[in-house]
């Protein structure tokens, strides 16, 4: 791992480049920095979700996710380095199975909303999808391990499920999309 920052305002990025963990430099708009930035943004949004009243099991899970996202960012910052592994993906798979088991099957699409915690979980879901797209784009030009892509894919699914769980924590429900086509089809059948 590269040296840790002791000075934040280094002015070394004034030329439009930024340093990686291996001390190489790339343009700030390079796909690697886009993937790192989207992952960092996702971590910040999860931090915001942690400010809400959420069940302790979800809080503990999200704290672990934040650490793994930091590992993911570290892996992205050092070409060829590996910090995230299949075990981290398996934790998300297990959480998905556990949290999804108590939810009713979806009959309609849902809108991102409900209570504030659920709405923030939906924001996390969409940022996770963007981070995943950025990692996929980077993977077209650099060799990446599969775990970062898999982790972000599972995490976006988990954030969708957690939004549904959080909408129910105080007796609420999902916000369902009102499809005009489905409404008309239902009226025609009646």
PyMOL commands that set and color helices and strands:
alter all, ss='L'
color gray80, all
select helices_A, chain A and resi 12-15+31-49+56-77+86-101+116-139+146-168+180-189
alter helices_A, ss='H'
color red, helices_A
select strands_A, chain A and resi 17-19+25-27+110-111+175-176
alter strands_A, ss='S'
color yellow, strands_A
deselect
rebuild
show_as cartoon
